[in-house]
Amino acid sequence: MPIAELFSFQGVERDPALIALPSRPGLRAKCMHCGEQILNERQVLVDGLTLGATRAGQGYYRGTG
């Protein structure tokens, strides 16, 4: 199968304040919406659900197109 059918690519802009994100290396959680691993204690609780920051609308990047 061609890569273009498997993946979607888009440019992103990173928030310059990324260095300010709290982080605790070695800690892991799992997003209750998609199952993705959340590293370094960067999970967010929303309505009792553990979510990754991007899923919770608090991501450190945004699509550019």
N, C-alpha and C positions, 0 to 999 in steps of 0.2 A: 504494500500500500504506500503511495507517495506521502512524504512527510507533510505536505500541505493539507492532506486530508486528515492527518492525525493531530496536528497542532495548529494553534492560532497564535500569531505573533503580532505584537504591537509595541510601539515605543512607549517609554514611561519617563516621567520626571520624578526625581527623588526629592523628598522634603529635606532641605538643608539642615534641619534640626535633628536629623537621624541620630547623631552622636548623643543627644539628650535622652534617648529612649532608655528606660530602665531595663536592666538585664542582669540575670543571675545564671551564668553558664552552668550547664549540666541538668537543669530542670526541664521537664517536658510535660506537655499536656496534649490532649487530642481535641480537635474541633468537633463539637457535637452535631454540627450541620453537615460537614463534608468528610470528616475523619482525618483531615490533614494533621500532621504533627506540628505542634506549636513549641518552639524552642525558647529556652532562657527566660521562662516566666513572663512571656509576652501575651498571654491569653487575656481575654476580656470577658467578664460576666455580664450577660444581657438577659433579663427576664429569667434568671436561674440557669441559663445555658452557658457553657464554656465555649467561646468562639475565638478564632484568630482575629487580630486587630483589623485586618482588611475586611473580613466578613462582617465585623461589627461597625464598619464605616470609619475606622480610625487608622487606616493604612498609612505607611510612610511613602507611598508612591501613588501616582494617578496616571491613567492612560492618556496619551497625547493624540490618539487618533485611531 
